[in-house]
Amino acid sequence: AIGALLEKTGLSETVVRILEYTGKTAEGLTAFLAEAGARGRDFLLIRAESARDAETLKAAGVFDAAVRAKKGGSIACAGFSTRCENPAILAALEAFSSADFWATDYSYRCDDVAETIGKAAQHELSFISLDPLSGGILDPVPPEVHEIFRNAPVPRSHDEWALRAVWESQDLVSAVVRPASPEDLLRKTILAEGGRANSLPSRELAVIAEAAKCLNAGVNKEKRAEREDFPSTH
């Protein structure tokens, strides 16, 4: 239906669709592409939540089916998305060695995956950040983080800090955001256009590092509380 709408409105030559496949079989992928009306400009994104998912997809021939779809001309390129965790990223890199790009819920609190991002770059894969402003990572933002941004040498909104921090990575080629409205899309597009790799001064990088530390401390505290509420029986 979306493909037909794009053709009808004349946008098919200017809009690039990202088709996200969340299934686990090669047959399912073929059916998914047919139902989506895949055409040569589309990007295929295969979701691999974990290292086990990556292994399952490889064993089921899903990645091979993606390569065949690309060679057949129904998609422009194929890649994978994972959680922003080192084991998941590394397993997917190994399982889908012929991928064109990869994506994850990357934000400024994901510094522990920096080395892994560098390894992916060595594979010549394009790197896309999925929704760096939310995705369960930055939303909601605690008051402590807002206070850090308000007291920064150059006060900015949280959205602007988040996008600038993401664009600071020289390995990143694009970011996907989920706008709440057309106005929100315009605002985030303007913010994103102001971002450049390796452009933030040290004092602003220090602000981002402090905010990331605060966010990570809060997440770790919640995880400890969950373990205390639901103790392991092993």
Wavefront OBJ file of the C-alpha trace (Angstrom):
o trace
v 0.000 0.000 0.000
v 2.843 2.390 0.835
v 4.626 1.549 -2.404
v 1.460 2.286 -4.392
v 0.990 5.590 -2.548
v 4.545 6.680 -3.337
v 4.043 5.856 -7.003
v 0.734 7.726 -7.101
v 2.160 10.875 -5.491
v 5.318 10.845 -7.583
v 7.574 10.474 -4.541
v 8.913 7.049 -5.425
v 12.058 8.527 -6.989
v 12.905 10.813 -4.072
v 11.900 8.860 -0.957
v 14.047 6.007 0.330
v 12.127 3.476 2.386
v 13.693 1.392 5.116
v 11.901 -1.948 5.253
v 12.483 -3.563 8.646
v 12.153 -7.351 8.764
v 11.630 -8.823 12.228
v 10.967 -12.425 11.197
v 13.292 -15.396 11.492
v 12.984 -17.338 8.200
v 14.216 -16.873 4.643
v 10.774 -17.704 3.284
v 9.244 -15.104 5.539
v 11.676 -12.481 4.247
v 10.763 -13.223 0.633
v 7.060 -12.918 1.457
v 7.687 -9.721 3.433
v 9.431 -8.022 0.502
v 6.679 -9.048 -1.897
v 3.952 -7.761 0.419
v 5.811 -4.463 0.947
v 6.102 -3.980 -2.812
v 9.886 -3.740 -2.546
v 11.539 -1.864 -5.361
v 15.133 -1.147 -6.281
v 15.553 1.968 -4.104
v 14.485 0.361 -0.815
v 16.817 -0.444 2.069
v 16.265 -3.733 3.902
v 16.921 -3.711 7.650
v 16.989 -7.109 9.382
v 16.366 -6.960 13.114
v 18.751 -9.047 15.253
v 17.987 -8.238 18.889
v 20.783 -10.331 20.354
v 23.786 -12.497 19.556
v 21.491 -15.540 19.586
v 19.173 -13.832 17.098
v 22.091 -13.222 14.737
v 23.083 -16.888 14.875
v 19.461 -17.985 14.305
v 19.061 -15.704 11.287
v 22.294 -16.954 9.754
v 21.359 -20.614 10.264
v 17.922 -20.018 8.731
v 19.447 -18.455 5.618
v 17.847 -15.052 6.170
v 21.035 -13.129 5.411
v 21.600 -15.222 2.272
v 18.043 -14.437 1.176
v 18.773 -10.726 1.641
v 21.817 -11.005 -0.627
v 19.707 -12.741 -3.268
v 17.072 -9.996 -3.040
v 19.753 -7.377 -3.589
v 21.224 -9.220 -6.566
v 17.710 -9.627 -7.964
v 17.171 -5.872 -7.856
v 14.240 -5.762 -5.424
v 16.267 -3.814 -2.828
v 19.170 -1.364 -3.068
v 21.071 -2.657 -0.049
v 20.701 -4.771 3.069
v 21.810 -4.329 6.641
v 21.006 -5.285 10.209
v 19.979 -3.588 13.432
v 20.835 -4.710 16.947
v 20.636 -3.578 20.518
v 23.354 -1.122 21.471
v 25.383 -3.878 23.147
v 28.803 -5.179 22.147
v 27.947 -8.940 22.002
v 24.920 -8.359 19.758
v 26.776 -6.042 17.379
v 29.830 -8.284 17.066
v 27.725 -11.431 16.508
v 25.708 -9.737 13.765
v 28.884 -8.461 12.102
v 30.203 -12.008 11.948
v 26.912 -13.563 10.857
v 26.142 -11.024 8.118
v 29.595 -10.283 6.709
v 28.177 -9.036 3.391
v 25.932 -6.370 4.962
v 26.003 -2.860 3.480
v 25.047 -0.989 6.645
v 24.057 -1.490 10.266
v 21.973 0.403 12.792
v 21.447 0.580 16.528
v 19.777 2.750 19.187
v 22.930 4.802 19.584
v 23.074 7.861 21.815
v 25.607 9.741 23.910
v 25.282 7.285 26.799
v 26.627 4.389 24.675
v 30.355 5.146 24.989
v 31.130 1.530 25.866
v 30.452 0.458 22.258
v 32.859 2.963 20.687
v 35.523 0.310 20.014
v 32.955 -2.003 18.432
v 31.718 0.822 16.200
v 35.314 1.203 15.030
v 35.461 -2.509 14.171
v 32.280 -2.175 12.120
v 33.848 0.744 10.261
v 36.764 -1.513 9.314
v 34.197 -3.748 7.575
v 33.264 -0.655 5.514
v 29.693 -0.724 6.804
v 27.715 2.509 6.948
v 26.513 3.254 10.492
v 23.013 4.624 11.230
v 21.760 5.782 14.624
v 18.141 4.774 15.239
v 16.118 7.413 17.068
v 18.937 8.870 19.192
v 16.468 11.103 21.040
v 14.357 8.365 22.619
v 14.189 4.626 21.986
v 13.987 4.028 25.728
v 17.463 5.511 26.185
v 16.949 9.246 26.654
v 13.240 9.434 27.399
v 12.271 10.485 30.015
v 15.248 12.631 30.922
v 15.771 13.058 34.686
v 15.896 16.579 36.180
v 19.587 16.127 37.011
v 20.457 15.893 33.311
v 18.384 18.930 32.411
v 20.260 20.812 35.132
v 23.602 19.786 33.611
v 22.510 21.141 30.226
v 21.139 24.375 31.714
v 24.458 25.056 33.437
v 26.549 24.296 30.339
v 28.877 26.963 28.855
v 26.485 27.128 25.881
v 22.911 26.361 27.031
v 21.032 24.175 24.573
v 17.906 22.043 24.560
v 18.208 18.355 25.299
v 17.331 17.516 21.684
v 20.149 19.693 20.391
v 22.694 18.241 22.816
v 21.632 14.695 21.938
v 21.917 15.180 18.176
v 25.195 17.092 18.398
v 26.667 14.318 20.519
v 25.581 11.652 18.025
v 26.954 13.580 15.039
v 30.271 13.952 16.844
v 31.003 10.327 15.873
v 32.990 10.330 12.632
v 31.731 6.813 11.843
v 28.058 7.821 11.738
v 26.530 8.488 8.310
v 22.877 9.080 9.198
v 20.327 9.181 11.999
v 16.700 8.040 12.034
v 14.290 10.004 14.219
v 10.603 9.426 14.910
v 8.987 12.879 14.901
v 5.775 13.521 16.812
v 4.491 15.947 14.156
v 5.540 17.685 10.912
v 6.721 20.632 13.017
v 8.784 18.300 15.183
v 10.359 16.767 12.064
v 11.336 20.226 10.793
v 12.858 21.191 14.149
v 14.890 17.986 14.448
v 16.035 18.259 10.827
v 17.343 21.769 11.497
v 19.141 20.546 14.627
v 20.665 17.605 12.764
v 21.922 19.828 9.958
v 24.030 21.738 12.474
v 25.967 18.647 13.513
v 29.475 17.857 12.323
v 31.920 15.068 13.171
v 34.719 15.942 15.591
v 33.389 19.489 15.961
v 32.580 19.864 19.668
v 35.098 21.646 21.902
v 36.429 19.849 24.975
v 34.263 21.835 27.401
v 31.095 20.720 25.571
v 32.280 17.119 25.360
v 32.718 17.307 29.147
v 29.066 18.365 29.510
v 27.921 15.407 27.421
v 30.150 13.013 29.376
v 28.670 14.276 32.657
v 25.113 13.857 31.352
v 25.884 10.340 30.089
v 27.369 9.396 33.456
v 24.235 10.646 35.205
v 21.917 8.744 32.856
v 23.926 5.531 33.104
v 23.991 5.740 36.897
v 20.203 6.010 36.934
v 19.768 3.045 34.589
v 22.175 0.892 36.614
v 20.328 1.816 39.803
v 17.029 0.681 38.262
v 18.599 -2.606 37.148
v 19.931 -3.275 40.659
v 16.480 -2.576 42.099
v 14.912 -5.030 39.642
v 17.378 -7.748 40.648
v 16.554 -7.153 44.318
v 12.823 -7.341 43.637
v 13.201 -10.520 41.561
v 16.152 -12.445 43.020
v 17.657 -15.239 40.957
v 16.629 -18.794 41.879
v 19.802 -20.313 40.412
l 1 2 3 4 5 6 7 8 9 10 11 12 13 14 15 16 17 18 19 20 21 22 23 24 25 26 27 28 29 30 31 32 33 34 35 36 37 38 39 40 41 42 43 44 45 46 47 48 49 50 51 52 53 54 55 56 57 58 59 60 61 62 63 64 65 66 67 68 69 70 71 72 73 74 75 76 77 78 79 80 81 82 83 84 85 86 87 88 89 90 91 92 93 94 95 96 97 98 99 100 101 102 103 104 105 106 107 108 109 110 111 112 113 114 115 116 117 118 119 120 121 122 123 124 125 126 127 128 129 130 131 132 133 134 135 136 137 138 139 140 141 142 143 144 145 146 147 148 149 150 151 152 153 154 155 156 157 158 159 160 161 162 163 164 165 166 167 168 169 170 171 172 173 174 175 176 177 178 179 180 181 182 183 184 185 186 187 188 189 190 191 192 193 194 195 196 197 198 199 200 201 202 203 204 205 206 207 208 209 210 211 212 213 214 215 216 217 218 219 220 221 222 223 224 225 226 227 228 229 230 231 232 233 234
